[in-house]
Amino acid sequence: MLLPTPEPGTAVGWVRDHLADLCCDEPAPSPAFRGGQQAADTALATLDLTGYAARRNEVLPVSRRGATRLSPWIRHGLIDLPTAWAAAADAPPRDRTKFRDELAWQEYARHLYARLGRRTASALRAAPARPARSWDEPWPVEMNCVASCVEELETDGWLVNQTRMWMSSQWTVRAGAEWTGGEDRFFTHLLDGSRAANRLGWQWSIGAGTGKPYGFSRWQVQKRAPQLCRGCALRDACPIQDWPPDAPVDRLDPDPRMRSDPDPEATGGPREPAGEGDPGAVWLTAESLGDADPALAAHPDLPAVFVFDEPLLARLRLSGKRLVFLAETLADLGTRRPVEVRRGVVADELAGRAVAVTHAPVPGFARRAAAVGPVRVHPWPWLFRPHSGPVTSYSAWRKKAR
């Protein structure tokens, strides 16, 4: 189904008119982020990493936070990892090293997901620690720290790394709930939600791969956001007053592909543009929506086409703010080149079209590309090309990542 192309300033109404039935809530913009290349470029141009290493995990007050907040634009390819890496060149050495290490962690998550696909849900699986007490809800909003995080997650669609760890540990280590349910809650709302980084973060929290779950306690809240404790109704009966008790983690043998990749070239996708024929349009995916998308850059005179995958979105039921962010991005792109927006089954909407596309390191791309049959596939802009060595841990992967 062909939809009208959203125009700047109309994204919220556009999503309400054309995609509201696919959302889990009323479509609204994130008050903290806007989609689009112009917003991404502004965020990157004003990036100041001074103090990043010391303050990236600060929570409150907001003015103390050292997190860069680039992740929503990085997740959708409006800022690719090589560009973010280069932007840190002049930062203070300690801050540059820490920032680049976090980018490398994102790349590791993508390598792991590109190699294993949906098997990442079980490849590093571990059972959550046994809770020390019963919990009616994994995220009890009577706790001020939890309520504050839930509000920011559901309103802004973003959390600092520290509170992501708090929430995932509370869900699993404290409450003993299945981690996949919490990961889905994050994925529903986070503007940077991805099955690669999001899933890996949750598995790390429960001790998958390390055998040591991350323990959430009052001490961390008092250190990073003491005002949450002072204003909490449970401050004199805090349910996370003490460190959670140690509990064995049921670690499973990892998938054999975590130790070695028999075909790293297939995992990484083409090194050079592949295919034959002349494209008539550039097919954009949610992984790569930036002006520097290799397919867009190689075909500057062709229109771009984006398909809102109706069956997928009907199953996921994402928050409307995630779709508003995408609509804002498409509206912004439409100010610089023709953009065609469609809704339906991707293969059906692109049937008979000769399209160019950028390879995306996610399993859904491989399935859809096989059905669409693009005439030209451009390389993904890796920070480090996938290798055949182990991805059993970040450190094992990093030794071979070049």
NORGIRA-V391135 format. One line per field, one symbol per residue. burial: b if it has 24 or more other ideal C-beta (glycine too) atoms within 12 Angstrom, else e. Layout:
burial=???
This chain:
burial=eebebbebeebbebbeebbbebbbeebbbbebbbbbbbbbeebbeebebeebbebbbbbbeeeebbbbbbbbbbbbbbbbbbbbbebbeebeeebbebbbbbbbbbbbbbbbbbbbbeebbebbbbbbbebeeebeebbbeebbbbbbbbebbbbbbbbbbbbbbbbbbbbbbbbbbebbebbbbbbbbbbbbbbbbbbbbbbbbbbbbeeebbbbbbebbeebbeebbeebeeeeebbbeeebeebebeeeebbebbeebeebeebbbbeebebeeebebbbbbbbbbbbbbbbbbebeebbbbbbbbbebbeebebbbbbbbbbbbbbbbbbeebebbbbbbebbebbeebbbbbbbbbbebbbebbeebbbbbbbbbbbbbbbbebbbbbbeebbeebe
